[in-house]
Amino acid sequence: MEKIDLAYVCALYREYAGDLAAVGKQQRAFAESMGSRMTPQLDDLEAEITYLLLRATRPAVVMELGTFHGWSTSWILSALRDNGTGELHSFDRIDNVVRNVPDDLARGRWTFVRGDIQETLDRVPADTGYLFVDAAHSGRFARWYLEHLFPRVPSGIPVSVHDVYHFRVTLPLHEGRVVVRWLGERGVPFFTPARARARDVYTTLTGLREELGLSPVRGPGDNPMIFFRMPQE
C-alpha cells in the first residue's frame, strides 16, 4: 500500500501526464460550456491529485459526499472512465449535478443519491474503495461523519477532505480542525498541496506541472484539500 506523499504524487504525475493533459483540456471545455451554471470547487492540484490517486488505486467503488455543480464529480468519473472500470455513488441534498454532468461520463458508472446523508447513510456502499468528502464544513458535521460514515468504509482506502487549509492553520469551529485533530489522535499522516500550509509542496508540484507541459485548468488556487488513508478503528 503506497504512502500518499510528495514522492508518490510526483511519480503519478509523470506516469499519467498524457492522460492529465487530455482530461485538463476536457475540463476546461466543460467549464466554458457550463458558463454561470458551473462554479468549479476544486483547484488544479487537488483535482489532479484526486484523478491520479483514482487512476493508481483503481477502486471498484467511489463514494462522493457533496457534489454542488458537478466539478469534482466530472473529475472522478473521468478517472473511472480512463481506468475502464469502477462506479461512483454521489450524495448531496441538492441535485444541480444531475443536470450538469455529461451523459457520456455518467452513463453506466454513476449513481446519485439525493438527500441528507444522515438519512441515506444505509446507501453508502460497504465496498467503497475511495472516499471523497466536500460537503458542509462545520465542525459539528465533521464530528458526525467521523463517527458514523468513516466506520462504514474499509480501512486503508484513500480519503480526500476539501477546504481544510485555506490558511496556514485550521480555523476554530471548522470541519478541518476536527478532522486534523482526529487524524493526529490516531497518528495518521496526511498530504496536502495547500499553498498556505505546504508552500514547498505547492511550489514543487506547480513546477512539475510546468515541466510536464500541463496547461492550467482553473489556475493556481489555494488547493486546501488533504489526502490520507483511512485508519483502522
C-alpha positions as CSV (number, residue, x, y, z in Angstrom):
1,M,0.0,0.0,0.0
2,E,1.7,3.2,-1.2
3,K,2.1,6.1,1.3
4,I,0.4,9.2,-0.1
5,D,3.3,11.7,0.0
6,L,5.1,14.1,-2.3
7,A,7.3,11.5,-3.9
8,Y,4.4,9.2,-4.7
9,V,2.3,12.1,-6.1
10,C,5.2,13.3,-8.3
11,A,5.6,9.8,-9.7
12,L,1.9,9.6,-10.6
13,Y,2.1,13.0,-12.3
14,R,4.9,11.7,-14.5
15,E,3.2,8.3,-15.2
16,Y,-0.2,9.8,-16.2
17,A,1.0,13.2,-17.6
18,G,-0.6,12.5,-21.1
19,D,-3.9,11.5,-19.6
20,L,-3.9,14.5,-17.3
21,A,-3.3,16.8,-20.3
22,A,-6.3,15.3,-22.1
23,V,-8.6,15.5,-19.0
24,G,-7.5,19.1,-18.4
25,K,-8.5,20.0,-21.9
26,Q,-11.8,18.3,-21.4
27,Q,-12.5,20.0,-18.1
28,R,-11.6,23.5,-19.4
29,A,-14.1,22.9,-22.3
30,F,-16.7,21.6,-19.8
31,A,-16.4,24.7,-17.5
32,E,-16.6,27.0,-20.5
33,S,-19.7,25.2,-21.9
34,M,-21.5,25.5,-18.5
35,G,-20.9,29.2,-18.0
36,S,-22.7,30.5,-14.9
37,R,-24.2,27.1,-14.2
38,M,-20.8,25.8,-13.1
39,T,-18.8,27.1,-10.2
40,P,-15.7,24.8,-10.0
41,Q,-14.9,23.9,-6.4
42,L,-11.6,22.1,-6.8
43,D,-8.3,23.9,-7.7
44,D,-6.0,22.3,-10.2
45,L,-3.6,20.4,-8.0
46,E,-6.2,18.9,-5.7
47,A,-8.4,17.9,-8.7
48,E,-5.5,16.3,-10.5
49,I,-4.2,14.5,-7.4
50,T,-7.7,13.1,-6.9
51,Y,-7.7,11.9,-10.5
52,L,-4.2,10.4,-10.1
53,L,-5.0,8.5,-6.9
54,L,-8.1,7.1,-8.6
55,R,-6.1,6.0,-11.6
56,A,-3.4,4.4,-9.5
57,T,-5.7,2.6,-7.0
58,R,-8.4,1.6,-9.5
59,P,-11.2,1.4,-6.9
60,A,-14.3,-0.6,-7.9
61,V,-16.5,1.8,-6.0
62,V,-16.0,5.5,-5.1
63,M,-18.2,7.5,-2.7
64,E,-18.5,11.3,-3.1
65,L,-20.1,13.3,-0.3
66,G,-21.0,16.7,-1.7
67,T,-21.4,17.4,-5.4
68,F,-22.6,21.1,-5.8
69,H,-22.4,21.8,-9.5
70,G,-20.5,18.6,-10.5
71,W,-16.9,19.7,-11.0
72,S,-15.4,17.1,-8.7
73,T,-18.0,14.6,-9.9
74,S,-16.7,15.0,-13.5
75,W,-13.1,14.6,-12.4
76,I,-13.9,11.4,-10.6
77,L,-15.9,10.0,-13.4
78,S,-13.2,10.9,-15.9
79,A,-10.7,8.8,-13.8
80,L,-13.1,5.8,-13.7
81,R,-13.7,6.1,-17.5
82,D,-9.9,6.2,-18.1
83,N,-9.5,3.2,-15.8
84,G,-12.1,1.3,-17.8
85,T,-13.8,0.2,-14.6
86,G,-15.4,1.5,-11.4
87,E,-18.6,3.2,-10.3
88,L,-19.3,6.4,-8.4
89,H,-22.0,6.9,-5.8
90,S,-22.6,10.6,-5.1
91,F,-24.6,12.0,-2.2
92,D,-26.0,15.5,-1.8
93,R,-29.0,17.4,-0.7
94,I,-29.2,19.3,-4.0
95,D,-29.3,17.8,-7.5
96,N,-27.6,20.5,-9.7
97,V,-25.1,17.9,-10.6
98,V,-27.7,15.7,-12.3
99,R,-28.3,18.4,-14.9
100,N,-24.6,19.3,-15.3
101,V,-22.6,16.1,-15.6
102,P,-22.2,15.0,-19.2
103,D,-24.1,11.8,-20.2
104,D,-21.1,10.1,-21.6
105,L,-19.3,10.3,-18.3
106,A,-22.3,9.3,-16.2
107,R,-23.8,6.5,-18.2
108,G,-23.2,3.1,-16.7
109,R,-20.9,4.3,-13.9
110,W,-22.8,6.8,-11.8
111,T,-25.5,6.7,-9.1
112,F,-26.7,9.9,-7.5
113,V,-28.4,9.8,-4.1
114,R,-30.3,12.9,-3.2
115,G,-31.0,13.7,0.4
116,D,-29.3,14.3,3.8
117,I,-26.5,11.8,4.3
118,Q,-27.7,11.3,7.8
119,E,-30.9,9.9,6.4
120,T,-29.3,8.0,3.4
121,L,-26.3,6.5,5.3
122,D,-27.5,3.0,4.6
123,R,-26.9,3.5,0.9
124,V,-23.2,4.0,1.3
125,P,-21.5,1.1,-0.4
126,A,-19.7,-1.2,2.1
127,D,-17.0,-1.9,-0.6
128,T,-16.1,1.8,-1.1
129,G,-12.5,2.0,-2.4
130,Y,-12.1,5.8,-2.3
131,L,-13.9,8.3,-0.2
132,F,-14.2,12.0,-1.3
133,V,-15.7,14.5,1.1
134,D,-16.7,18.0,0.2
135,A,-19.9,18.9,1.9
136,A,-20.9,21.0,4.9
137,H,-17.7,22.4,6.5
138,S,-18.8,22.8,10.1
139,G,-17.1,21.1,13.0
140,R,-20.4,19.6,14.0
141,F,-20.9,17.9,10.7
142,A,-17.3,16.6,10.7
143,R,-17.8,15.0,14.1
144,W,-20.9,13.3,12.8
145,Y,-19.3,11.8,9.7
146,L,-16.2,10.8,11.6
147,E,-18.4,8.8,14.0
148,H,-21.0,7.5,11.5
149,L,-19.6,7.5,7.9
150,F,-15.9,6.7,8.3
151,P,-16.5,3.4,10.1
152,R,-18.7,2.2,7.2
153,V,-15.8,2.2,4.7
154,P,-12.8,-0.1,4.7
155,S,-9.5,0.8,6.4
156,G,-6.6,1.7,4.1
157,I,-8.6,3.3,1.3
158,P,-7.6,6.8,0.1
159,V,-9.7,9.7,1.5
160,S,-9.9,13.3,0.3
161,V,-11.4,16.1,2.5
162,H,-11.7,19.5,0.9
163,D,-11.4,23.1,2.3
164,V,-9.1,22.2,5.2
165,Y,-6.2,24.6,4.6
166,H,-7.2,27.9,3.1
167,F,-4.9,29.3,5.8
168,R,-1.7,28.1,7.4
169,V,-3.7,26.6,10.3
170,T,-7.2,25.2,10.5
171,L,-10.0,27.5,11.7
172,P,-11.9,27.2,15.0
173,L,-15.3,25.5,14.7
174,H,-14.4,24.3,11.2
175,E,-14.5,20.8,9.8
176,G,-10.8,20.9,9.0
177,R,-9.8,21.4,12.7
178,V,-11.9,18.5,13.8
179,V,-10.6,16.1,11.0
180,V,-6.9,17.1,11.5
181,R,-7.3,16.6,15.3
182,W,-8.9,13.2,14.7
183,L,-6.1,12.1,12.4
184,G,-3.5,13.3,14.9
185,E,-5.0,11.4,17.7
186,R,-4.6,8.2,15.6
187,G,-1.1,9.0,14.3
188,V,-2.3,9.2,10.7
189,P,-0.3,11.4,8.4
190,F,-1.9,13.4,5.7
191,F,-0.7,15.0,2.5
192,T,-1.8,18.4,1.2
193,P,-0.8,20.6,-1.7
194,A,-2.3,23.7,0.1
195,R,-0.4,26.9,-0.8
196,A,-1.0,28.3,2.7
197,R,0.0,25.2,4.6
198,A,2.6,23.4,2.5
199,R,4.3,26.1,0.2
200,D,7.2,23.8,-0.7
201,V,4.8,21.0,-1.9
202,Y,2.7,23.5,-3.8
203,T,5.8,25.0,-5.4
204,T,7.3,21.6,-6.3
205,L,4.0,20.4,-7.9
206,T,3.4,23.7,-9.7
207,G,6.9,23.4,-11.2
208,L,6.4,19.8,-12.1
209,R,3.2,20.7,-14.0
210,E,5.1,23.3,-16.0
211,E,7.9,20.8,-16.7
212,L,5.3,18.3,-18.0
213,G,3.6,20.9,-20.1
214,L,0.3,20.7,-18.3
215,S,-1.8,23.8,-19.0
216,P,-3.8,25.5,-16.2
217,V,-7.4,24.3,-15.9
218,R,-8.7,26.8,-13.4
219,G,-5.4,28.5,-12.4
220,P,-3.2,28.2,-9.3
221,G,-5.7,28.5,-6.4
222,D,-5.4,27.6,-2.7
223,N,-5.6,23.8,-3.1
224,P,-6.8,23.3,0.5
225,M,-7.6,19.6,0.3
226,I,-6.0,16.9,2.4
227,F,-5.4,13.3,1.4
228,F,-4.8,10.3,3.7
229,R,-5.6,6.7,4.2
230,M,-8.5,5.6,6.3
231,P,-7.1,4.3,9.6
232,Q,-8.1,1.0,11.3
233,E,-10.5,1.7,14.1
